[in-house]
Amino acid sequence: MRKARCLPRGMTLVEVLVTLSVLAILTSLVVVMLVRAKTTWQASTTRAAARQELQEISWRVSREVQASSQAFLTDGGASGLQAFSFVSAVGPEGLFLTDDQGSPAWNQQVVYYLIPGTTRLLRKELPRDFTTNPAQLRALTPAELATACDGQGKLLSTGVSLLRLTPQADSVTAVLEVQAQGTSAHGGQERLGRRQTILLYNE
């Protein structure tokens, strides 16, 4: 007498559908987690880039302005401009220059400004011969500052939304305010602000 062989039983249609449903749910969860992780990483990267740019701009401006004097500062806030200017004794190689008596060798007007309606920060140099024209050794008037903000100069950043340098009543300091922003691949905005007090050169 022959014994009947047991054939392996296949999956029923219901079991297949349940398995596919579980796999679909698990796949969806994994995709959602990956998307969230990518978004978080992009936000972190954008924030870090904005922070670094903000620190570089603040450091550069502070270094230059502290070598000037409040008597030579002009802030464009009163006229609605996000701009400021000052007389500089810094030479082409970034060194603070002095004359034979040890006094600052003032040689140019420097203008930092945002092009109106944009986040483009520019730095412009206006060379001056203060020895030949001592009357030019002064702060720019608001009108002269506005004229200097003509879209010309070296582009320092495309992500600055606020720029302000406010002289303080104590006559030896000024407050620098800068806000940088970055945009992620998904259009998200990251804004970081920095406010610092700068001790000015005091003759």
C-alpha positions in Angstrom: 0.0 0.0 0.0 1.5 3.3 -1.1 1.5 6.3 1.3 0.2 9.6 0.0 2.9 12.3 -0.3 2.2 15.6 1.5 2.6 18.4 -1.0 3.6 21.8 0.3 0.7 24.1 0.6 0.9 27.5 -1.2 -0.1 30.9 0.1 -3.7 31.8 -0.2 -4.7 35.0 -1.9 -5.6 36.6 1.5 -2.2 35.8 2.9 -0.5 37.4 -0.2 -2.6 40.5 0.2 -1.8 40.8 3.9 1.9 40.4 3.3 1.9 43.0 0.5 0.0 45.4 2.8 2.5 45.0 5.6 5.4 45.5 3.2 3.8 48.7 1.8 3.3 50.1 5.3 6.9 49.3 6.3 8.2 50.9 3.0 6.2 54.0 3.6 7.5 54.4 7.1 11.1 54.0 5.9 10.5 56.6 3.1 9.0 59.1 5.6 11.9 58.6 8.0 14.4 59.2 5.1 12.7 62.3 4.0 12.6 63.8 7.5 16.3 63.0 8.0 17.2 64.7 4.7 15.1 67.7 5.6 16.8 68.0 9.0 20.2 67.6 7.5 19.5 70.3 4.9 18.2 72.7 7.5 21.3 72.1 9.7 23.6 72.6 6.7 21.8 75.8 5.7 21.9 77.1 9.3 25.6 76.3 9.5 26.4 78.1 6.3 24.4 81.2 7.3 26.2 81.2 10.7 29.6 81.0 9.1 28.8 83.7 6.6 27.5 85.9 9.4 30.6 85.4 11.5 32.9 86.2 8.5 31.0 89.4 7.7 30.9 90.6 11.3 34.6 89.9 11.8 35.6 91.7 8.7 33.4 94.8 9.4 34.4 94.9 13.0 38.1 94.7 12.1 37.8 97.6 9.7 35.5 99.9 11.7 37.4 99.6 15.0 40.4 101.2 13.2 38.3 104.2 12.3 36.7 107.0 14.5 33.1 107.8 15.3 33.7 111.3 13.8 34.1 109.6 10.4 31.0 107.3 10.6 27.9 107.8 8.6 24.9 105.5 9.0 22.2 105.4 6.4 19.4 104.3 8.7 17.8 107.8 8.9 17.4 107.8 5.1 16.1 104.3 4.9 19.4 102.9 3.5 21.0 99.8 4.9 24.4 101.2 4.6 27.2 102.9 6.4 30.6 104.5 5.6 33.7 105.4 7.5 37.2 106.7 6.8 39.8 104.0 6.8 43.6 103.9 7.5 43.8 100.3 6.3 46.1 99.8 3.3 45.7 97.5 0.3 47.4 94.6 2.1 45.0 94.9 5.1 47.5 96.7 7.4 46.7 99.7 9.6 48.9 102.5 8.2 50.4 105.3 10.2 52.4 108.5 9.2 55.8 109.6 10.5 54.2 110.9 13.7 52.4 107.6 14.4 48.9 109.0 13.5 46.6 107.0 11.3 47.4 107.5 7.6 43.8 107.9 6.5 43.6 107.0 2.8 40.0 106.1 1.8 36.3 106.1 2.5 34.8 102.6 2.8 31.2 102.0 2.2 29.2 98.8 3.1 25.7 98.6 1.8 22.8 96.4 0.7 21.4 97.0 -2.7 17.8 98.1 -2.0 15.3 95.3 -2.3 17.9 92.6 -2.4 20.1 90.6 0.1 23.3 91.5 -1.8 26.0 93.0 0.4 28.6 95.1 -1.3 31.8 96.8 -0.1 33.0 99.9 -2.0 36.3 101.8 -1.6 36.5 105.5 -2.4 40.2 106.4 -2.5 41.1 109.9 -1.1 44.2 112.1 -1.0 43.6 113.7 2.4 47.0 115.4 2.3 46.1 117.4 -0.8 42.4 117.8 0.1 42.3 117.9 3.9 38.6 119.1 3.7 37.7 115.6 2.6 38.8 114.1 5.9 35.3 113.9 7.3 32.3 111.7 7.4 30.2 111.4 4.3 26.9 113.3 4.3 23.8 111.2 4.0 23.4 112.4 0.4 27.0 111.4 -0.4 26.4 108.0 1.1 23.3 107.5 -0.9 25.2 108.4 -4.1 27.9 106.0 -3.2 25.4 103.1 -3.0 25.2 102.8 -6.8 25.4 99.0 -7.2 29.2 99.1 -7.7 31.8 97.5 -5.4 32.9 94.0 -4.4 30.1 91.5 -3.7 30.6 90.0 -0.2 27.4 88.1 0.2 24.0 87.3 -1.4 22.3 86.4 1.8 22.3 89.4 4.1 18.9 90.8 5.0 19.9 93.4 7.6 22.9 95.7 7.9 23.2 98.5 10.4 26.0 100.3 12.2 24.8 102.7 14.9 27.3 105.1 16.6 26.7 105.3 20.4 26.4 108.4 22.5 29.6 107.5 24.4 31.6 108.5 21.2 33.9 105.5 21.4 31.7 102.6 20.3 29.3 101.6 17.6 26.8 98.8 17.5 26.9 96.5 14.4 23.8 94.5 13.5 23.8 92.0 10.7 21.3 89.3 9.8 22.2 86.6 7.4 19.8 84.1 5.7 20.0 81.0 3.7 17.5 79.0 1.6 17.4 75.2 1.6 16.7 73.1 -1.5 13.0 72.9 -0.4 12.7 76.7 -0.1 13.0 76.8 3.7 14.5 79.9 5.2 17.1 80.0 7.9 17.8 83.5 9.5 20.5 84.2 12.0 21.3 87.6 13.5 24.4 89.0 15.2 24.7 92.2 17.3 28.0 93.4 18.7 29.6 96.5 20.1 32.7 97.7 18.4 35.3 99.8 20.3 36.5 102.5 17.9 39.9 104.1 17.5 40.0 107.3 19.6 42.6 109.9 18.8 
